[in-house]
């Protein structure tokens, strides 16, 4: 018989923890030695006893108080969600109450009371003005909240982290006070308002900021280095604007320089000796670009009558009853018009493409020059009849939609991960889901309309409609993700299922002939899923 | 069920066991309660890494014991927590002590638990890991950064200490 194994070997053997090569030797010995055999039995019983004793008391810990509350740690996601919510509530609250109800609604009411025929321009003017003023104020106050919140949270985290390592209290207070030093966002924005008077930036004045000007009459004779947003009955620009010009007014007259793009909506828009480096976007009853004016980029103009005597360096696109071209177009002319006239001095370097009632709608004076071809594309109405499936634009557009929906979906599921657990179990269930969706689709606008009748309910109604529109968009995304997960049930993550599901939903909604109906039904099912989720969420939180 | 509510159920079900583990490693009191909270906090953060096919106890107990052992290591910053394997081997064997095979009553069980709590850290930690958490020598060895034989020695000495301590209180063990 071999020698007895030592106590360590025996103990490890009883615990089943000896390496395999050592086990054989011990087993051989134990097979012949009854003393050791008994020793192993005892040791194993001891292990069982220890297991049992240690664990049994764990069932009833003597000194354990009641189960303490577990609070989940706040994650960045929660923070983002909270911030978004705060921001949205802030924004909606301020916007709706102040702008819409506080001022605009009262304003409109008093206006209707005082004049028989409401003056559209004043109304639009008031609205745009409010929007600009309140909008920028809100934006900055929200920015403040976010920046301040980040600073506070940051310094609290720093304190929590370093306090353990013996950070002196003075430093803690310093850290807490840090947010107080937060710079108020510099006002790189000037807002001037003079509802019944005149705002003039005189010839010798110069401003570095982006300016928002709202007045009965706005005159810019000096220099502005930023953008200018102006609204008023009459807007005249004879100075220099380095940035973009956005002008809404009854009469907009530009005779100075604009470094960027010009966007304008007016009753009459006139460029006289104007020098615009960028594009011109104009919508007005009457639009004229006179002889000495230059548009450095493209011009896109819509109105009753469009008259171009000056020079457009690139393309001119016009939608108008009559389009008169007597100047120079650097590239092409595209027109949707009742009548197009090319005067004696007209010179189009590229093609002239036009949509009109007849080929004769284009009248070309004897000495007018067109370097390219003249293409008649029939009546404007015919445009819509082309087969959309044959154009590349259609597919690009669908791809863009897919990409946008995918990004929105990712953000949505990141913010509200609970939405990932939705599923359409079977046929009956999806029918019920669609029914629920139909209810939401119809009921929300009706309820919103009813609420809107009471003036106090107006903000609520607007919120409801906004949420409803948002839900319509999100419905297909949620449905797409659900479908994707049903198909790829064994896949990890949300990316691929979301992408594939969205692609399927998009293709289904674009099927020839039945696409419209299919899209409608898919939206219903998606809305139903969303409603189900909200319903469940509300119920769970009530039960908790 | 959302992640939060699923975790809430597990929290309620496992709080006592996790607390038990922390208490056995750290001793009763605030420290063990804090360690338990910290364990669940860490588990919550990495809950997405948890494989539902694996027993939850195994997963959460590993988080808890890792955290507690880290805390204990902090206490022994100057000295080596688990000593030298050879030094431990050189300690005289108390082979004559009777092996514990049963306890007479629940008071004896309580006494045994109290004795475990009084063991030095280097004996108590492997003992709790092996017989409460229920992990193998190899897992203990890699968690504590010592060899498997070292684990065996520490466990053997721990058991010998318990045997001796119970003999000293005659009515407890047999």
Interface residues (C-beta under 8 A of the other chain):
Chain A: X7 X8 X11 X12 X15 X17 X19 X39 X42 X43 X45 X46 X47 X49 X50 X51 X53 X54 X55 X56 X57 X58 X59 X61 X63 X64 X67 X68 X70 X72 X73 X75 X417 X418 X421 X540
Chain B: X1 X2 X3 X4 X5 X7 X8 X11 X12 X15 X16 X17 X19 X20 X21 X23 X24 X28 X29 X33 X37 X40 X41 X44 X45 X89 X93 X95 X99 X100 X101 X102 X103 X109 X110 X112 X113 X116 X127 X128 X130 X131 X132 X134 X136 X137 X138 X148 X149 X151 X152 X153 X155 X156 X159
